[in-house]
Structures are given as structure tokens and as C-alpha cells.
Amino acid sequence: MQHATGLRPPSRLLVTDADHHRLTGLARASLDRVPETAEELLSEMDRAVVTAAASMPANVVRMGSAVTIRNDGGNIQRVTLVYPGEADISENRISVLTPMGTALIGATAGQTVCWSSRG
């Protein structure tokens, strides 16, 4: 289990209407390939509070957000949350269809999120 300090309470998740629509479709389409992560993303979208992009607070992680995280070992890393076709680990571009990416969507600065590593 990995943790990142700086992100999400368990109760409330804000997502833009456009991200909610696209992420829900992506998760459904990915159920055969990455079932656990797709199901987790669908669960996140089910509990999400959907808001217009113009009303989204600046400190909420959305698609395309650059986020600085600190793991359990204290290592600091800056990652950008992207759609699967844009992911590139060598450039710290993390797919939303990874456990880390799913945990980060909708998080806010100063919160902690947890995810299980694949493998």
C-alpha cells in the first residue's frame, strides 16, 4: 500500500462535468483490461460531486493537474495526471487508469491518499 501526503479525504470528491463524463466512459471501457482499477475509478465517479470547470477550486486535482506527492519513505515526486494515451512514466505523466492516478483524481492539497501498487 502506498500513501501520498497532500491529498484526499474519504468523503468528498469534486470532479468537473467534462472529466466525470470522460472518466466514467473510460472506466467502463477498461473493465476487461484493468478490472480492479476500472472498478475503483467507477466507484470514485459514483461518489463524485460534479461541478462546472469554472466553479472548480484551484486546489483540486483534475485531469492535466501537476501534483507534488510525498510517499511513505519521504521521497518527493512531481507527477501530472493524464489519460492513458498520454502517459509516460519517464516524464512523470501518470495515467488515471493506474492505482495512483485513480487515487489522485479529485484530491486536494494537504490531504493523504492511499493506493495499492500493481504486481
Secondary structure, 3 states (H helix, E strand, C coil): CEEEEECCCCCCCEEEHHHHHHHHHHHHHCCCCCHHHHHHHHHHHHHCEEECHHHCCCCECCCCCEEEEECCCCCEEEEEEECHHHCEHHHCEEECCCHHHHHHCCCECCEEEEECCCC
